[in-house]
Amino acid sequence: MLHVVNWYETILSKLAQEFHEEVSHKIENIVAKFPKIAPTVYKSARKMSLNRFPYNLVYTIDDEKKEVKILAIVHDKRNPSVWQDRVV
């Protein structure tokens, strides 16, 4: 995520802050509370779109550990193979 924040920082620092805030909000208020809300897109990986930015949160759920693991924050146009090898 840091490279995306840095890229938005070069355009406008407010954009970088807003990107970070949206990602944090999605993780803390949606994914953490309602992890199964996003559809499964590959094996056990789920994908949730950000509202304002063309990025997705890709994550898995470990029901036994009651844990969510963020695998990637990836651009909409990026080839899914960049994160698919991270899925167990």
Helices and strands as residue ranges (DSSP letters): H 2-11, H 13-25, I 26-31, G 35-37, E 40-42, E 45-49, E 55-62, E 67-75, H 81-84
